[in-house]
Structures are given as C-alpha cells and as structure tokens.
C-alpha cells in the first residue's frame, strides 16, 4: 500500500479512485426560518433546532447524521407550514363570516 505525504506531514492512505465524495448540505434553514412566521410556534422551534443540529453534524463531518437531521427539519417545517396555513385560513373564515352575519 502506498501512502502520499502531504505538505503538513500527514499521510494520505486513500488511493486516488477511493476518495469519498462530500454530499451537499441540506439543513433547510431557510424553510425553517420562514415557518417561524407561521402560528405553530412549538413545531417551528423544534424544526429550527433540528436544522441547526444538521448544520453542526455536517461541520463535524457526520454526513449521515446531518442527512437524517435535515430530513427531520424538512418534515417538521412542512408540518408547521401546513398547520400555520390551516390556522390562518380558519381564522380568516371565522372572522369574515362573523363580520358579514353580524350586520
């Protein structure tokens, strides 16, 4: 087995064809920050926490953990958006129907 020495003295034990490809970061931070404006705050905060934990795992080169946490952040972000949309829609319907029928 041949090793290549890098400039800082560490040995590279990987052959040129066996280099591990780094997956892209998917922490869905923009989605979770957007859903913080929806009125489902406990779920939004948990989604934001999972998004930040996915970023931390990615920085620590735990790509599988980052992918798992990012997927949880995505699912919770979607759930909080849907719940927030339902709450806003229900509030709007109740508000305008009570205003129209009270006259």
N, C-alpha and C positions, 0 to 999 in steps of 0.2 A: 504494500500500500504506500503510495507516495503522498507526501504532505508538502504543501506550499507554505512558505513562511511569509507572512505579511509584513508591512513596514513597522508595525508596532511589536513584532516579535511573536505574535500568537500564530499557531499553526492552523491551517485550514484543512480539515480532514475530509471534506466533501470533494468528490470529483466534479468536474465541470458540468456533467449531464445530470447530476443529482441535486442541484441547487433547489431549495424549497422556495416556491413562489409565494409571496406575501399576498393574502387576499385583501380586497379593498375594505375599508372601514365602513360599516353600516350600523351606526348607532341611532339614526333617525332623530337627531337632536332638534332639527328644525320642526319636524312634526310634533314632537312632544312639547316644544316651547309654544307652538301655535295652539295646541289643545289646552294650554294653561288659561286661555281666554274663554274656554267653554265652561259652563257652570256645573262641572262634575269634578270638583277640586280634589277629593281624595285620590281618585283614579289618576288624575293628571300628575299629581305629585309623585305617585309611585312610578308612572311611566317615565317621568323625568329622572328619577333616581336610577331606574334600570338603564336609561340612556347614558347617564354619567358613568355607571359601573361598566358598561360596554366599552366606553372610551378608555377607562382605566385598564381593563383587561387587555385591550388592544395595545396600549402603551407598554404593558408588561409582556407582550408577545404571546399572550394566551389567546390565540385566534379562534379556537373552538368555543371557549367561554365567552369571548366577545360576540361571536355569531349568535350564540344562544341567548345572551342578554339583550342583544339588539333586536332579535326576533320577539322577545317578550315586550320590549319597549314599543315595537311596532304594533303588536296586538293590543296592548293597553292604550296606546294612542288612538287607534281606530275605535276601540270601545268607548273611550271618553269622548271622542268627537261625535259618535252616534248618540250617546246618552245626552250630551250637551245640545245636539240638534233637536232631539225629541223634547227636551225641557223647554228650549226656546220656542219651538213650534207650538207646544201645548199652552205655554204662557201667552203667546200671541193670539191663539184661537180663543182662549178663555177671555182675554182682555177685550178683544174686539167684539165678541158675541155679547158680553155683558154690557158694553157701551151701546151697542145697537139696540138691544132689547130693553134697556132702561129708559129709553126716550119715549 
